[in-house]
Amino acid sequence: MLEKKYFNKLKELSEPTRELFGLVSITVFVILSFAILNIYWGGGDELIRKMKIEEKRIAEEKKLNEVISSLPSGIVVFYDGSKHYKLSKEQYEAVCKITKLIPQRAIMAAHFLNHKAYELYTINGNKIDDTFVKWDKDKNKCFAGYTVSGSNVGVNETANVYGEVLSFLSTGIDTRVYFIKNF
């Protein structure tokens, strides 16, 4: 009985008023639903922490990309006595941190001093298992390396080549390791 009374009063309201009431009801329902979901499954502090870390990473990457784009194309070094473009200490660190590529030219040059790595590289079809370029804070130097193995051709051997990066190649778009000093 009570339901019919309120239902009849709702029917007596004008069309725009009923539409407004419906819109307000749906809005309140959606807001309450998300509030309840956020209480149970909201990321809260963990999500905020992850977002701040990501924002910091993006800002640093943007800064590093600005350094890279300011470099001339060609070979860039960090030491005196070279006809190539000399990097400042800050540029050297920035270039190291953003460089991810070790081209085949740098790998082949490093093989001259590591015969085992050269043999594995040759028999496995010039396959590189893993590469890395990293900045060493303690030594204030950039190091690069790679791993080759014969696992894909049945040879159970692995060789790691690791050394200081002496020069980079700047293409204007990215940078690559140009020479690894591995002795």
Secondary structure, 3 states (H helix, E strand, C coil): CHHHHHHHHHHHCCHHHHHHHHHHHHHHHHHHHHHHHHHHHCCHHHHHHHHHHHHHHHHHHHHHHHHHHHCCCEEEECCCCCCCEECCHHHHHHHHHHCCECCHHHHHHHHCCCHHHHHHHHHCCCCCCEEEEEEECCCCEEEEEEEEECHHHCCCCEEEEEEEEEEEEECCCCEEEEEEECC
